[in-house]
Amino acid sequence: MKTPMQELINELKSFGIPILKDEYELIDKYMEKEKQMIIDAWNDGFSMLSDLKDNQSAEQYYNETFKQYKNLF
């Protein structure tokens, strides 16, 4: 599964558009924002089922599901 940012990176690469250092830093910034949004959504959903919040599980879910973008460059 890929996030929208990861899909954008793949599309840029498929058009032969190089990703420069400044652009990579900007992408990395937004990937971190996207990651936090996914973790927050996980925690919000989890808290609806239980009063317990499990940040470690949310981060683990993100890493296992979405942490592929570093390999895209």
ZAMARGU-4260 file (C-alpha; in steps of 0.2 Angstrom, whole numbers, plus 5000, padded with zeros to 4 digits):
<rodrens>
0) 5000/5000/5000 | 5006/5017/4996 | 5002/5034/5003 | 4997/5048/4991 | 5014/5056/4993
5) 5022/5040/4988 | 5011/5038/4973 | 5016/5056/4968 | 5035/5052/4969 | 5032/5037/4958
10) 5023/5047/4945 | 5036/5060/4945 | 5049/5046/4942 | 5039/5038/4928 | 5040/5055/4919
15) 5058/5055/4921 | 5058/5070/4933 | 5073/5070/4944 | 5071/5074/4963 | 5084/5086/4969
20) 5090/5088/4986 | 5079/5103/4991 | 5064/5094/4984 | 5068/5078/4993 | 5069/5088/5010
25) 5052/5096/5006 | 5045/5079/5002 | 5052/5072/5018 | 5044/5086/5028 | 5027/5082/5020
30) 5030/5063/5022 | 5032/5066/5041 | 5016/5076/5042 | 5007/5062/5032 | 5014/5049/5044
35) 5008/5059/5059 | 4990/5061/5051 | 4990/5042/5049 | 4996/5039/5067 | 4983/5051/5074
40) 4969/5043/5063 | 4974/5026/5070 | 4974/5032/5088 | 4957/5041/5085 | 4950/5025/5079
45) 4958/5014/5092 | 4952/5026/5106 | 4934/5024/5100 | 4936/5005/5104 | 4945/5007/5120
50) 4951/5020/5132 | 4969/5014/5129 | 4980/5023/5117 | 4994/5013/5109 | 5006/5025/5100
55) 5019/5012/5098 | 5007/5001/5089 | 5002/5016/5078 | 5020/5019/5073 | 5023/5001/5070
60) 5007/5000/5059 | 5014/5015/5049 | 5031/5008/5047 | 5025/4991/5042 | 5012/4998/5030
65) 5019/5015/5023 | 5038/5017/5027 | 5043/5012/5009 | 5046/5030/5002 | 5064/5031/5007
70) 5067/5017/4995 | 5059/5027/4981 | 5074/5038/4979
</rodrens>
